[in-house]
Amino acid sequence: MRALKTLHNILETEFRGVYALKVIDVLKNPQLAEEDKILATPTLSKILPPPVRRIIGDLSDRERVLIGLDLLYDELSEAAFSSKLLDALGDEDTDKEDS
C-alpha cells in the first residue's frame, strides 16, 4: 500500500494526470503476474514509452524511481550540462586570476 501511495504522489506531482496506471493483485491474478514476469512485489512496470522498465520495492526514493523508469534523464542531463558549464566558467576565472 505504501508503494502505491508513493507512486500516486509521484505521478500526480510529475505528470498531473497524464498517465495510465493498472494495478494487478498477484494473489487474485497470478496468471497476469506470470505473463508480465513479475517475480517480486511490489513491482512497478513502465510499458510506454519503450523500453519497458521495472522497479521492485516501496518506491520511497522519488528521484531513483524516476531515474529507474528513465523519466528523469532529460532533467539530469540538463543539470549535469549546466553544472559542467559553470565549472568550466569557474576554471576560466581561476586561470585569469593565476596569470
PyMOL commands that set and color helices and strands:
alter all, ss='L'
color gray80, all
select helices_A, chain A and resi 2-15+30-35+62-68+73-98
alter helices_A, ss='H'
color red, helices_A
select strands_A, chain A and resi 43-46+53-56
alter strands_A, ss='S'
color yellow, strands_A
deselect
rebuild
show_as cartoon
